[in-house]
């Protein structure tokens, strides 16, 4: 173990703790401890006089937690990883099997009250958003495969939100208007946010993913959904307090049943109220949507995988 005098001689020569430690064969934090008698990872609450007299530093913690670089951010490392994956048959097979589909709901989490049912929808959309944002885009130099996967995930989000918002318009917002003193304002605010999302999803369905415009609409959608989910979560908390548990369970069962026949595309001009008009419009839209889903090559069907036919256009009119 070097002595305090040895360390201080090097410091007097103009070296810092890092270089002094390197020359003495000890970590920089240990050199600091030897010279000052204070641990480098302490609170650093020292006066200027103490620092001058005892060679204490204003921010010594960096000596024990030095900055470091993440090698996975290097292009050369990424290329090496990609090459290893391409050469590994098992990894290629695993990648081919993987989809963007959210994990199934655990049996223990299958409560049917309305707040839980709609909250699960939020969680699925958040899961898809994370995967969407993790993929390189056209703007950030993504490959054709990346952009094809992004198109598919956007369409998966479109399906889930179209079903979710349709049943909310039919069941949730009428219940909110009735149960909360400011229910009309809450419902109108949420419906306005949903309309913004529908407009963005409609535009995304018509755009190719290898364009700046597609990326800009994705960024807009992410912001819109984050704001809307946060708003709805606040309404859900109030609704749980305002509506008895048995009534929430009954509302949840109706919502689950309605989702089976809900539209799978955003219908921007569909009525928002009254409930009878919403239900009739939703039924008609759902019939048309499901017919189109059956015969069409919709991006959501790939569940987040890249399109195998690279020559086919990716803006095939999902919406």
C-alpha positions in Angstrom: 0.0 0.0 0.0 1.5 3.4 -1.0 2.0 5.9 1.8 0.3 9.3 2.1 3.7 10.9 1.4 4.1 9.0 -1.9 0.7 10.0 -3.1 1.1 13.6 -2.1 4.5 13.9 -3.8 2.8 12.9 -7.1 0.0 15.4 -6.5 2.6 18.1 -5.7 4.2 17.3 -9.0 1.0 18.3 -10.7 -0.6 14.9 -11.3 -4.3 14.3 -10.6 -5.6 11.4 -8.5 -6.2 9.3 -11.6 -2.6 9.5 -12.9 -1.2 9.3 -9.4 -3.1 6.1 -8.8 -2.1 4.6 -12.1 1.6 5.2 -11.3 1.3 3.7 -7.9 -0.8 0.8 -9.1 -3.9 1.6 -7.1 -7.4 2.9 -8.1 -7.9 6.7 -8.2 -10.4 6.4 -5.4 -7.9 4.6 -3.2 -5.3 7.2 -3.9 -7.8 9.9 -2.8 -8.4 8.0 0.5 -4.7 7.6 1.2 -4.0 11.3 0.6 -7.0 12.8 2.4 -8.3 10.2 4.8 -11.8 10.6 3.3 -13.6 8.1 1.1 -14.1 9.3 -2.5 -17.7 8.3 -2.5 -18.6 10.5 0.4 -21.1 13.4 0.5 -18.5 16.0 -0.8 -19.9 18.6 1.6 -16.6 20.3 2.3 -15.6 23.9 2.5 -13.1 25.5 0.1 -10.6 25.9 3.0 -10.9 22.2 3.8 -10.3 21.3 0.2 -7.3 23.5 -0.1 -5.8 22.3 3.2 -6.5 18.6 2.8 -6.5 18.1 -0.9 -10.2 17.3 -0.8 -12.2 17.6 -4.1 -15.6 19.3 -4.6 -16.8 16.3 -6.5 -14.7 13.2 -5.7 -17.4 10.7 -6.5 -16.4 10.5 -10.1 -13.2 8.8 -8.9 -15.1 5.8 -7.8 -17.7 6.1 -10.5 -15.7 7.1 -13.6 -17.6 7.9 -16.8 -17.8 5.1 -19.2 -18.9 4.4 -22.8 -21.5 1.9 -23.7 -20.0 -0.2 -26.5 -23.4 -1.2 -27.9 -23.8 2.4 -29.2 -20.8 1.9 -31.5 -21.7 1.2 -35.2 -18.9 -1.3 -35.4 -20.2 -3.2 -32.4 -23.7 -3.2 -33.8 -22.5 -4.5 -37.1 -20.6 -7.2 -35.3 -23.7 -8.2 -33.3 -25.8 -8.2 -36.5 -23.2 -10.4 -38.2 -23.2 -12.9 -35.3 -27.0 -13.1 -35.3 -27.0 -13.6 -39.1 -24.5 -16.5 -38.7 -26.4 -18.1 -35.8 -29.2 -20.4 -37.1 -30.9 -20.7 -33.7 -30.9 -16.9 -33.3 -32.3 -16.4 -36.8 -35.1 -18.9 -36.0 -35.9 -17.2 -32.8 -36.1 -13.8 -34.5 -38.4 -15.3 -37.2 -40.8 -16.7 -34.5 -40.9 -13.5 -32.5 -43.8 -11.1 -33.0 -44.8 -7.8 -31.5 -48.0 -9.3 -30.0 -48.4 -8.2 -26.4 -48.0 -11.0 -23.9 -51.3 -12.8 -23.0 -53.2 -11.7 -19.9 -52.4 -13.9 -16.9 -55.4 -15.8 -15.4 -54.9 -13.9 -12.2 -55.3 -10.6 -14.0 -58.5 -11.3 -15.8 -60.8 -9.1 -13.6 -63.8 -7.9 -15.6 -64.6 -4.5 -14.0 -64.6 -1.7 -16.6 -61.6 0.1 -15.3 -59.4 -3.0 -15.3 -60.6 -4.0 -18.8 -59.9 -0.7 -20.3 -56.6 -0.3 -18.4 -55.4 -3.6 -20.0 -56.0 -2.0 -23.4 -53.8 0.9 -22.3 -51.1 -1.5 -21.3 -51.2 -3.3 -24.6 -50.9 -0.1 -26.5 -48.0 1.0 -24.3 -46.2 -2.3 -25.0 -46.6 -1.8 -28.7 -45.4 1.8 -28.5 -42.2 0.7 -26.8 -41.5 -1.7 -29.6 -42.3 0.8 -32.2 -39.9 3.4 -30.7 -37.2 0.8 -30.3 -37.0 0.2 -34.1 -34.9 2.5 -36.2 -37.0 4.7 -38.4 -36.5 6.2 -41.9 -35.1 9.3 -40.3 -32.6 7.4 -38.2 -31.3 5.2 -40.9 -33.5 2.1 -40.4 -33.5 -0.7 -42.9 -36.4 -1.8 -45.2 -37.1 -4.6 -42.7 -37.2 -2.1 -39.8 -39.6 0.2 -41.6 -41.8 -2.7 -42.6 -42.0 -3.8 -39.0 -42.9 -0.3 -37.9 -45.7 -0.2 -40.4 -47.1 -3.4 -39.0 -46.9 -2.3 -35.4 -48.6 1.0 -36.2 -51.5 -1.0 -37.7 -51.6 -3.3 -34.6 -52.0 -0.1 -32.5 -54.7 1.1 -35.0 -56.7 -2.1 -34.5 -56.6 -2.0 -30.7 -57.4 1.7 -30.4 -60.3 1.5 -32.8 -61.9 -1.3 -30.8 -61.0 0.5 -27.5 -62.4 3.9 -28.4 -65.5 2.5 -30.1 -66.6 0.7 -26.9 -65.7 3.7 -24.8 -67.9 5.9 -26.9 -70.8 3.4 -26.5 -70.4 2.5 -22.8 -67.7 4.4 -20.9 -68.4 8.0 -21.7 -72.2 7.8 -21.1 -71.3 6.3 -17.7 -68.8 9.1 -17.0 -71.4 11.7 -17.9 -73.8 10.2 -15.5 -71.5 9.4 -12.6 -69.3 12.4 -12.3 -70.4 16.0 -11.6 -68.2 17.3 -14.4 -68.7 14.2 -16.5 -69.8 16.1 -19.6 -66.5 18.1 -19.6 -64.5 14.9 -19.0 -66.2 13.1 -21.8 -65.8 15.9 -24.3 -62.1 16.4 -23.5 -61.4 12.7 -24.0 -63.4 12.5 -27.2 -61.5 15.5 -28.6 -58.2 13.8 -27.8 -59.5 10.6 -29.4 -60.5 12.5 -32.5 -56.9 13.8 -32.8 -55.6 10.3 -32.5 -58.0 9.0 -35.2 -56.9 11.7 -37.6 -53.3 10.8 -37.1 -54.0 7.0 -37.5 -56.0 7.7 -40.6 -53.0 9.6 -42.1 -50.5 6.9 -41.0 -52.6 4.2 -42.8 -52.1 6.0 -46.1 -48.4 6.7 -45.7 -45.4 4.5 -46.6 -43.0 3.9 -43.7 -39.9 5.0 -45.7 -40.8 8.6 -45.6 -40.1 11.5 -43.2 -43.9 12.2 -43.1 -44.6 8.8 -41.7 -42.0 9.3 -39.0 -43.4 12.7 -38.1 -46.9 11.2 -37.8 -45.6 8.4 -35.6 -43.9 11.0 -33.3 -47.2 12.9 -33.1 -49.2 9.7 -32.4 -46.8 8.8 -29.5 -47.3 12.2 -27.9 -51.1 12.1 -28.4 -51.4 8.6 -26.9 -49.3 9.4 -23.9 -51.4 12.5 -23.1 -54.7 10.6 -23.7 -53.8 7.6 -21.6 -52.7 9.8 -18.7 -56.0 11.7 -18.9 -58.1 8.6 -19.0 -56.2 7.0 -16.2 -57.2 10.0 -14.0 -60.8 9.6 -15.1 -60.7 5.8 -14.3 -59.5 6.6 -10.7 -62.5 8.9 -10.2 -64.9 6.4 -11.8 -63.8 3.6 -9.5 -64.7 5.8 -6.5 -68.0 7.0 -8.0 -69.5 3.7 -9.3 -70.2 0.6 -7.1 -68.1 -2.4 -7.7 -71.0 -4.6 -9.0 -71.9 -1.8 -11.5 -68.3 -1.6 -12.7 -68.2 -5.3 -13.2 -71.4 -5.2 -15.2 -70.1 -2.3 -17.3 -66.9 -4.3 -17.9 -68.8 -7.4 -19.1 -70.7 -5.2 -21.6 -67.5 -3.6 -22.8 -65.8 -7.0 -23.3 -68.8 -8.3 -25.3 -68.9 -5.2 -27.4 -65.2 -5.4 -28.3 -65.9 -8.7 -30.2 -68.0 -6.7 -32.7 -66.1 -3.4 -32.7 -64.6 -1.6 -35.7 -60.9 -2.2 -36.4 -60.2 1.0 -38.2 -60.7 4.7 -37.1 -63.9 6.2 -38.4 -63.3 9.9 -38.1 -66.9 11.0 -38.8 -68.7 8.4 -36.7 -71.2 9.9 -34.2 -70.0 10.3 -30.6 -73.5 10.3 -29.0 -76.1 9.4 -28.2 -75.4 5.8 -27.4 -77.9 4.4 -29.8 -76.4 6.2 -32.7 -72.9 5.2 -31.6 -73.9 1.6 -31.4 -75.6 1.5 -34.8 -72.7 3.3 -36.5 -70.2 1.0 -34.8 -72.0 -2.1 -35.9 -72.1 -1.0 -39.5 -68.4 0.0 -39.4 -67.3 -3.2 -37.8 -69.0 -5.3 -40.5 -67.2 -3.4 -43.2 -63.9 -3.4 -41.4 -64.0 -7.2 -40.7 -64.8 -7.9 -44.4 -61.8 -5.8 -45.4 -59.6 -7.5 -42.9 -60.6 -10.9 -44.2 -59.8 -10.3 -47.8 -57.0 -7.7 -47.5 -53.3 -8.0 -46.8 -53.4 -5.8 -43.7 -50.1 -4.9 -42.1 -51.4 -5.8 -38.6 -51.7 -9.4 -39.7 -47.9 -9.7 -39.7 -47.9 -8.9 -35.9 -44.9 -6.7 -36.2 -42.9 -8.9 -38.6 -41.4 -7.5 -41.8 -43.2 -8.0 -45.1 -41.7 -10.9 -47.0 -42.5 -9.3 -50.4 -40.2 -6.3 -50.3 -41.4 -5.1 -53.8 -45.0 -4.7 -52.7 -45.9 -1.2 -51.4 -46.2 -0.8 -47.7 -48.9 1.9 -47.9 -51.6 -0.5 -49.0 -54.4 1.4 -47.4 -54.6 -0.2 -43.9 -57.1 2.5 -42.9 
